Structures are given as structure tokens and as C-alpha cells.
Amino acid sequence: LVADSINGLFYRNAISYGFPALQCAGASEMFEEGDPAEVDLLHGTVTNLRTGETRVGSRLSQLMVEILAAGGIEALLVKEGYMD
């Protein structure tokens, strides 16, 4: 999910469930329907591949990226041996 604004509670829950979310002001203005996008969560960038326009939003922390890569917080805790 890339959005101009994301509620803080929704944002944390999305990451916890393994759903990538990036807040990037003006992202909705830079795309037309069907435009391909490239999203870099570590750097917080959103690029319209048709126009080449790039905007920088909020970066995800390394821990958030690890949670997403594991498939959510529960999967990460299982992977690290904290849960069965």
C-alpha cells in the first residue's frame, strides 16, 4: 500500500500482519490508472516507471523490513524461537 497519509494504528497493524505500507505525500497525484510503480521500502521512495517521477516518503526501519520479510510479527517470533 502506498498512500498520501496513513493512520498510525493502521500502519503498525499492517506491518505486524506482513502487509507493506508506505506513507508518501503526493503519491496519488503522480500516477494515472495503469501506471507501473517501483517502491523501495528501505529508502522510502516511490517511482512512476512511466514518467520517471520519484517522491520520497517515510522509510521503514530495518526491524519493520524484517517483520515484512518474515510474513508478519508472529512469523518472525516463531522464526526467532520465541513462539512455537
Buried (B, 14 or more C-beta within 10 A) or exposed (E): EBBEEBEEEEBBEBBBBBEBBBBBEEBEEBBEEEEEEEBBBEEBBBBBEEEEBBBEBEBBEEEBBBBBEBEBBBBBBBEEEEEE
